[in-house]
Amino acid sequence: MSHKRIPKRKAAIAAGSVVALGAAAILLPNANASQDGASDAAAAPKTLKAADASDLASQLAGMLGDAFAGSYYDAESQQLVVNVIPGDNNNVIVQAKKAGAKVREVANSLAELDAGAKTLKSEATIPGTAWAVDPRTNKILVTADRTVTGDNWDQLESTVQSLGSNMATIKKSSGTFKPFVSGGDAIFAGGSRCSLGFNVTAGDGSPAFLTAGHCTLGGNEWSDTQGGQPIATVDQSTFPGAGDFALVKYDDPATQAPSEVNVGDQTVPISQAADAEVGLQVLRMGSTTGLNDGQVTGLNATVNYPEGTVTGLIQTDVCAEPGDSGGSLFTQDGLAIGLTSGGSGDCTVGGETFFQPVTTALEAVGATLGGGAGGGQAGAGEEAGAGEEAGAGAGEEGGVGAGEEAGAGQEAGEEAGEEAGNGNADGTGNGLGEIIGNGVGVN
């Protein structure tokens, strides 16, 4: 996995139209369908886009019940791989294959893996440790950073061994798990710097944005320049505990907040929020390191930061550094996936990173992905790429960013709409265009 990147820059991330999650629904075959007579072609795994694979995984999880043991997306073959617990009734496997998934029989059920994670929580909640289920190995992957030594390491290793050799694996990380907060430029509160994730509409209709919850420990009022006038105020925040996210409302209710990520010389239209799938290729934008790529390696991860334990995170191999916290994790075709929480390493040596799922954050704070009162919708045609008005970012209107960099402007907005978004008739767009092939690259 290569991790090329765009040079450091000020990130300006905006938001706009609302598109319902799961718009590309995948219909499953009738549960009472006959098991015999199925042709090889009917049972062959389907080639799926990442969003469709996530939808199919959710549907199969409900259909297969206790036989479902997790799933992951094979980006190379563009297929969904579903783990099942073999049993006397072969119907579940037949139905999963007919639905288009590649089926793999495994030993550990989700209930058994969940029980193992609970044992780790009760006996090995040690700062500098993390764990998540890896469906590709059908085991719990436990990671310890370089601070876990001596008695703590012995305790962790003993707990992992007690789960059984086929239940969990343990590895050492060369870095230190910590939230990525630092002084610098982007969005500021006190001496802290973070990155804006995705603009949203709060439950009361006002424009707001999501960022990491630990960022708000730096203060309640945020500005877009170091020492500048506040432009937004924290409304809700969670950290540590069941997530790492915050809803921050813009002080000016007329702030325009289109649904886009500014990746430098283009803006990427964000069409909807989506759940992550292990194996999903993702991009991360942050104010320190710019645009970087990688893939999802674990779900429902637990991370024991020095500040406390955080649960329900996405684990990835995308690099990040201090100041990137809160920044957006998204896909090439414009799906909002996560908010940067923390991890270890940097963009020179790599490391493990963790993200707050956007879908969970939106549900918790009662917000929707899209433009609020006064916020420009993504619109249709040329205006979808941000245009002259919607692409103004926040600039003089009080949004995040600075000067000309904050707004896409008419030319960059049209480029995002016609090139990065591939000029969809509905104006939402579905990709990064040439910047992926020539800049970051998705492997």
C-alpha positions as CSV (number, residue, x, y, z in Angstrom):
1,M,0.0,0.0,0.0
2,S,1.6,3.3,-1.1
3,H,0.8,6.5,0.7
4,K,1.7,9.3,-1.6
5,R,0.4,12.7,-0.5
6,I,-0.4,16.2,-1.6
7,P,1.9,18.8,0.1
8,K,0.7,20.5,3.3
9,R,-2.0,23.2,2.8
10,K,-4.9,24.8,4.6
11,A,-7.9,22.6,4.4
12,A,-11.3,24.0,3.7
13,I,-14.1,21.5,3.9
14,A,-17.7,22.4,3.2
15,A,-21.1,20.8,2.9
16,G,-24.5,20.8,0.9
17,S,-27.2,18.6,-0.4
18,V,-28.8,15.7,1.4
19,V,-28.8,12.2,-0.2
20,A,-30.4,9.3,1.7
21,L,-28.0,6.5,2.7
22,G,-28.5,3.3,0.8
23,A,-29.9,4.9,-2.3
24,A,-28.5,2.1,-4.4
25,A,-30.3,-0.6,-2.6
26,I,-29.5,-4.2,-3.4
27,L,-32.5,-6.5,-3.5
28,L,-31.9,-9.9,-2.0
29,P,-33.5,-13.1,-3.4
30,N,-36.6,-14.5,-1.8
31,A,-35.6,-16.3,1.4
32,N,-37.8,-19.3,0.4
33,A,-36.1,-19.7,-3.0
34,S,-35.2,-23.2,-4.0
35,Q,-31.7,-24.4,-3.2
36,D,-31.4,-26.6,-6.3
37,G,-31.3,-25.6,-9.9
38,A,-29.0,-22.6,-9.3
39,S,-26.6,-22.1,-12.1
40,D,-22.9,-21.3,-11.6
41,A,-23.5,-17.8,-13.1
42,A,-26.3,-17.1,-10.6
43,A,-24.1,-18.0,-7.7
44,A,-21.0,-16.1,-9.0
45,P,-19.9,-13.2,-6.7
46,K,-21.1,-9.8,-8.1
47,T,-18.8,-6.9,-8.9
48,L,-19.8,-4.2,-6.5
49,K,-19.0,-0.6,-5.8
50,A,-17.9,0.1,-2.2
51,A,-21.2,1.6,-1.2
52,D,-23.2,-1.2,-2.7
53,A,-21.0,-3.8,-0.9
54,S,-21.7,-2.0,2.4
55,D,-25.5,-2.1,1.8
56,L,-25.3,-5.8,0.8
57,A,-23.3,-6.6,3.9
58,S,-25.9,-5.0,6.2
59,Q,-28.7,-6.9,4.5
60,L,-26.9,-10.2,4.7
61,A,-26.1,-9.7,8.3
62,G,-29.9,-9.5,9.0
63,M,-30.7,-12.4,6.7
64,L,-28.1,-14.8,7.9
65,G,-28.6,-14.2,11.6
66,D,-26.2,-16.1,13.9
67,A,-24.5,-17.7,10.9
68,F,-23.1,-14.2,9.8
69,A,-19.6,-13.9,11.1
70,G,-18.5,-10.6,9.5
71,S,-17.6,-9.4,6.1
72,Y,-15.0,-7.4,4.2
73,Y,-14.6,-5.7,0.8
74,D,-12.0,-7.1,-1.6
75,A,-11.1,-3.9,-3.5
76,E,-9.0,-5.8,-6.1
77,S,-11.8,-8.0,-7.2
78,Q,-14.5,-5.5,-6.2
79,Q,-16.4,-8.3,-4.3
80,L,-18.0,-8.6,-0.9
81,V,-16.6,-11.5,1.1
82,V,-19.0,-12.8,3.8
83,N,-17.9,-15.0,6.7
84,V,-20.4,-17.7,7.7
85,I,-20.5,-20.3,10.5
86,P,-21.1,-23.7,8.8
87,G,-24.1,-25.6,10.0
88,D,-26.6,-28.3,9.1
89,N,-28.7,-26.0,7.1
90,N,-26.9,-25.0,3.9
91,N,-29.6,-22.6,2.9
92,V,-27.9,-19.5,4.3
93,I,-24.8,-20.1,2.2
94,V,-26.9,-20.6,-0.9
95,Q,-28.8,-17.5,-0.3
96,A,-25.7,-15.4,0.4
97,K,-24.1,-16.6,-2.8
98,K,-27.3,-15.8,-4.8
99,A,-27.3,-12.3,-3.3
100,G,-23.9,-11.8,-4.9
101,A,-21.4,-12.3,-2.1
102,K,-18.4,-14.5,-2.0
103,V,-18.9,-16.8,0.9
104,R,-16.2,-18.1,3.3
105,E,-16.7,-20.6,6.1
106,V,-14.9,-19.6,9.4
107,A,-14.6,-20.9,12.9
108,N,-15.3,-17.9,15.1
109,S,-18.8,-16.5,15.4
110,L,-19.4,-12.8,16.0
111,A,-20.7,-13.7,19.5
112,E,-17.5,-15.5,20.3
113,L,-15.4,-12.6,19.0
114,D,-17.5,-10.1,21.0
115,A,-17.0,-12.2,24.1
116,G,-13.3,-12.0,23.5
117,A,-13.4,-8.2,23.2
118,K,-15.3,-8.0,26.4
119,T,-12.6,-10.0,28.2
120,L,-10.0,-7.7,26.8
121,K,-12.0,-4.7,28.1
122,S,-12.4,-6.1,31.6
123,E,-8.8,-7.5,32.0
124,A,-6.6,-5.5,29.7
125,T,-7.8,-1.9,29.4
126,I,-4.3,-0.5,29.4
127,P,-3.4,3.0,27.9
128,G,-1.6,2.5,24.6
129,T,-3.6,-0.6,23.6
130,A,-6.3,-1.1,20.9
131,W,-8.3,-4.0,19.5
132,A,-10.8,-4.6,16.7
133,V,-12.2,-7.6,14.9
134,D,-10.4,-8.4,11.6
135,P,-12.9,-10.3,9.4
136,R,-10.1,-11.2,7.0
137,T,-8.4,-13.4,9.7
138,N,-11.7,-14.0,11.7
139,K,-9.7,-13.0,14.8
140,I,-9.4,-10.0,17.1
141,L,-6.4,-7.9,16.2
142,V,-4.8,-6.5,19.4
143,T,-2.2,-3.7,19.0
144,A,0.1,-2.3,21.7
145,D,2.1,0.9,21.3
146,R,5.6,1.4,22.5
147,T,4.5,2.6,25.9
148,V,3.1,-0.8,26.8
149,T,6.0,-2.6,28.5
150,G,6.8,-4.6,31.7
151,D,3.9,-5.8,33.7
152,N,1.4,-4.1,31.4
153,W,2.8,-6.0,28.4
154,D,2.7,-9.3,30.4
155,Q,-0.9,-8.6,31.4
156,L,-2.0,-7.9,27.9
157,E,-0.1,-10.9,26.4
158,S,-1.6,-13.2,29.1
159,T,-5.1,-12.0,28.4
160,V,-4.7,-12.5,24.7
161,Q,-3.3,-16.0,25.2
162,S,-6.2,-16.9,27.5
163,L,-8.6,-16.3,24.6
164,G,-7.1,-19.2,22.7
165,S,-4.7,-19.3,19.8
166,N,-7.4,-19.1,17.2
167,M,-9.2,-16.1,18.7
168,A,-6.8,-13.2,18.8
169,T,-3.4,-12.0,17.7
170,I,-1.2,-9.3,19.2
171,K,1.3,-7.0,17.5
172,K,3.5,-4.1,18.6
173,S,3.3,-0.6,17.1
174,S,6.4,1.6,17.0
175,G,4.5,4.7,17.7
176,T,2.3,6.0,20.6
177,F,-1.5,6.1,20.5
178,K,-2.7,9.7,21.0
179,P,-5.4,12.1,19.7
180,F,-3.9,14.1,16.8
181,V,-4.1,17.6,18.3
182,S,-1.5,20.3,17.9
183,G,-1.0,24.1,17.5
184,G,-0.9,25.5,14.0
185,D,-3.4,26.6,11.4
186,A,-6.9,25.3,10.3
187,I,-9.6,25.6,13.0
188,F,-8.5,26.9,16.3
189,A,-9.6,27.1,20.0
190,G,-7.2,28.3,22.5
191,G,-3.8,26.7,21.8
192,S,-5.3,23.8,19.9
193,R,-5.6,23.2,16.2
194,C,-7.8,20.6,14.5
195,S,-9.4,20.0,11.1
196,L,-13.0,20.4,10.1
197,G,-14.6,17.2,9.1
198,F,-18.0,17.6,7.3
199,N,-20.4,20.4,7.3
200,V,-23.9,19.4,8.3
201,T,-27.4,20.7,9.2
202,A,-28.1,20.6,12.9
203,G,-31.5,19.4,14.1
204,D,-32.8,22.9,14.4
205,G,-31.9,23.7,10.8
206,S,-28.8,25.8,11.5
207,P,-25.5,25.3,9.7
208,A,-22.9,23.4,11.6
209,F,-19.9,21.1,11.2
210,L,-18.6,17.8,12.7
211,T,-15.1,17.4,14.1
212,A,-13.4,15.2,16.7
213,G,-14.8,15.4,20.2
214,H,-11.3,15.6,21.8
215,C,-10.7,18.8,19.8
216,T,-13.3,20.6,21.9
217,L,-11.2,20.1,25.0
218,G,-9.3,23.1,23.7
219,G,-12.3,25.4,24.0
220,N,-15.9,26.0,23.0
221,E,-15.3,28.8,20.5
222,W,-13.5,28.1,17.2
223,S,-12.0,30.4,14.6
224,D,-10.6,29.9,11.2
225,T,-7.3,31.8,11.9
226,Q,-4.9,31.7,14.9
227,G,-6.2,34.2,17.3
228,G,-9.0,35.3,15.0
229,Q,-12.6,36.1,15.8
230,P,-14.7,33.0,16.7
231,I,-17.0,31.8,13.9
232,A,-18.5,28.7,15.6
233,T,-19.5,27.4,19.0
234,V,-19.5,23.8,20.3
235,D,-23.0,22.5,20.7
236,Q,-22.4,18.8,21.6
237,S,-19.3,16.8,22.2
238,T,-18.4,13.2,23.1
239,F,-14.9,12.1,24.2
240,P,-13.8,9.7,25.7
241,G,-16.4,7.0,25.9
242,A,-18.8,5.9,23.1
243,G,-17.1,7.9,20.3
244,D,-15.0,10.9,19.5
245,F,-17.1,13.5,17.8
246,A,-18.5,17.0,18.2
247,L,-21.2,19.2,16.6
248,V,-20.1,22.8,16.3
249,K,-22.6,25.4,15.1
250,Y,-21.7,28.3,13.0
251,D,-22.4,31.6,14.8
252,D,-23.8,33.2,11.6
253,P,-27.0,31.4,10.6
254,A,-26.5,32.6,7.0
255,T,-23.2,30.7,6.7
256,Q,-23.1,28.7,3.5
257,A,-22.0,25.1,4.0
258,P,-22.1,23.0,0.8
259,S,-21.3,19.3,1.1
260,E,-17.8,19.1,-0.3
261,V,-14.2,18.4,0.6
262,N,-11.5,20.7,-0.7
263,V,-8.5,18.6,-1.7
264,G,-6.4,21.4,-3.1
265,D,-7.1,22.3,-6.7
266,Q,-10.4,20.5,-6.7
267,T,-13.4,20.0,-4.5
268,V,-15.0,16.6,-4.1
269,P,-18.8,16.6,-3.8
270,I,-20.0,14.5,-0.8
271,S,-23.2,12.8,-1.7
272,Q,-24.0,10.8,1.4
273,A,-22.8,9.3,4.7
274,A,-22.0,5.6,4.6
275,D,-20.8,2.8,6.9
276,A,-17.2,1.6,6.5
277,E,-16.4,-1.9,5.4
278,V,-13.1,-3.7,6.0
279,G,-11.0,-3.5,2.8
280,L,-12.7,-0.3,1.7
281,Q,-10.2,2.1,0.0
282,V,-10.5,5.5,1.6
283,L,-9.0,9.0,1.5
284,R,-8.3,11.3,4.4
285,M,-8.0,15.1,4.3
286,G,-6.4,17.0,7.1
287,S,-5.0,20.5,7.7
288,T,-1.4,19.2,8.5
289,T,-0.7,16.6,6.0
290,G,-3.3,17.2,3.3
291,L,-4.7,14.3,1.3
292,N,-3.6,10.7,2.0
293,D,-5.0,7.3,1.1
294,G,-5.2,3.8,2.6
295,Q,-7.8,1.2,3.5
296,V,-10.1,0.2,6.4
297,T,-8.5,-2.6,8.5
298,G,-11.0,-3.0,11.4
299,L,-14.4,-2.0,12.6
300,N,-15.9,-1.3,16.1
301,A,-12.4,-0.7,17.4
302,T,-11.6,0.1,21.0
303,V,-8.7,2.5,21.7
304,N,-7.2,3.1,25.1
305,Y,-5.9,6.7,24.8
306,P,-4.1,8.3,27.8
307,E,-7.2,10.5,28.2
308,G,-9.5,7.5,28.4
309,T,-11.1,4.6,26.4
310,V,-13.0,5.3,23.2
311,T,-15.2,2.6,21.5
312,G,-16.9,2.1,18.2
313,L,-14.1,3.5,16.0
314,I,-12.9,2.6,12.5
315,Q,-9.3,1.3,12.2
316,T,-7.2,2.1,9.1
317,D,-3.7,2.2,7.8
318,V,-4.0,5.8,6.5
319,C,-1.3,8.0,8.0
320,A,-2.1,11.2,10.0
321,E,-0.3,13.7,12.2
322,P,-1.1,16.2,14.9
323,G,-3.5,18.8,13.6
324,D,-5.3,16.3,11.3
325,S,-7.8,15.5,14.1
326,G,-11.4,15.9,13.1
327,G,-10.6,15.8,9.4
328,S,-12.7,14.0,6.8
329,L,-12.3,10.3,5.9
330,F,-14.2,9.7,2.6
331,T,-14.2,7.6,-0.6
332,Q,-13.2,8.4,-4.1
333,D,-16.8,8.5,-5.2
334,G,-17.9,11.0,-2.5
335,L,-19.1,9.0,0.5
336,A,-18.5,10.5,4.0
337,I,-17.0,7.7,6.2
338,G,-15.3,9.1,9.3
339,L,-13.7,11.8,11.4
340,T,-10.0,11.6,12.3
341,S,-9.6,10.6,15.9
342,G,-6.0,9.5,16.6
343,G,-3.4,6.8,16.4
344,S,0.3,6.3,16.1
345,G,3.1,7.1,13.7
346,D,3.1,9.8,11.0
347,C,3.1,10.2,7.3
348,T,6.8,9.3,7.0
349,V,6.8,5.9,8.7
350,G,3.0,5.2,8.6
351,G,1.1,3.7,11.5
352,E,-2.4,2.8,12.8
353,T,-5.1,5.4,12.8
354,F,-8.7,5.5,14.1
355,F,-11.8,7.3,12.9
356,Q,-15.2,8.1,14.3
357,P,-17.9,6.7,12.0
358,V,-19.9,9.6,10.5
359,T,-23.1,7.7,10.5
360,T,-22.9,7.2,14.2
361,A,-22.0,10.8,14.9
362,L,-24.9,12.1,12.8
363,E,-27.4,9.9,14.6
364,A,-26.0,10.9,18.0
365,V,-26.2,14.7,17.5
366,G,-29.4,14.6,15.4
367,A,-27.8,16.2,12.4
368,T,-27.9,15.5,8.7
369,L,-25.3,15.8,6.0
370,G,-26.2,18.8,3.9
371,G,-26.7,22.6,3.8
372,G,-28.4,24.3,6.7
373,A,-30.3,27.6,6.8
374,G,-28.6,29.9,4.4
375,G,-26.4,27.1,3.2
376,G,-26.2,26.6,-0.6
377,Q,-27.5,23.3,-1.8
378,A,-25.2,21.4,-4.1
379,G,-27.7,22.2,-6.8
380,A,-27.8,21.0,-10.3
381,G,-25.6,21.4,-13.4
382,E,-22.6,23.7,-13.2
383,E,-23.6,25.0,-9.7
384,A,-23.2,21.5,-8.3
385,G,-19.4,21.7,-8.2
386,A,-19.8,24.7,-5.9
387,G,-20.1,27.4,-8.5
388,E,-19.3,31.1,-7.8
389,E,-21.6,31.4,-4.7
390,A,-21.9,27.9,-3.2
391,G,-18.2,27.4,-3.7
392,A,-17.4,30.5,-1.8
393,G,-16.6,28.2,1.0
394,A,-16.7,30.2,4.2
395,G,-14.2,32.9,3.4
396,E,-15.8,36.3,4.1
397,E,-19.1,34.6,5.1
398,G,-17.4,33.2,8.3
399,G,-16.8,29.5,7.4
400,V,-13.6,27.5,7.8
401,G,-10.7,28.3,5.6
402,A,-8.9,31.5,4.7
403,G,-9.1,33.9,1.9
404,E,-9.2,32.5,-1.6
405,E,-8.2,29.1,-0.4
406,A,-11.4,28.7,1.6
407,G,-13.6,29.1,-1.5
408,A,-13.4,27.0,-4.6
409,G,-14.5,29.9,-6.8
410,Q,-16.3,29.6,-10.0
411,E,-13.5,28.0,-12.0
412,A,-12.5,25.4,-9.4
413,G,-16.2,24.8,-8.5
414,E,-17.0,24.0,-12.2
415,E,-13.9,21.8,-12.4
416,A,-15.1,19.9,-9.3
417,G,-18.5,19.5,-10.8
418,E,-17.5,18.6,-14.3
419,E,-14.2,16.7,-13.7
420,A,-14.0,15.5,-10.0
421,G,-17.7,14.8,-10.0
422,N,-17.8,13.5,-13.6
423,G,-20.6,15.9,-14.4
424,N,-23.6,14.0,-13.1
425,A,-26.9,15.4,-14.2
426,D,-28.1,15.7,-10.6
427,G,-25.0,17.7,-9.8
428,T,-23.7,15.4,-7.0
429,G,-20.6,14.1,-8.8
430,N,-18.9,10.8,-8.0
431,G,-15.2,10.9,-7.9
432,L,-11.9,12.8,-7.6
433,G,-11.1,12.9,-11.3
434,E,-7.5,13.2,-12.3
435,I,-6.3,14.1,-8.9
436,I,-6.5,10.5,-7.8
437,G,-4.6,9.1,-10.8
438,N,-1.9,11.8,-10.7
439,G,-1.8,12.8,-7.0
440,V,-2.6,10.4,-4.2
441,G,-3.4,7.2,-6.1
442,V,-5.7,4.5,-4.7
443,N,-4.1,1.1,-4.6
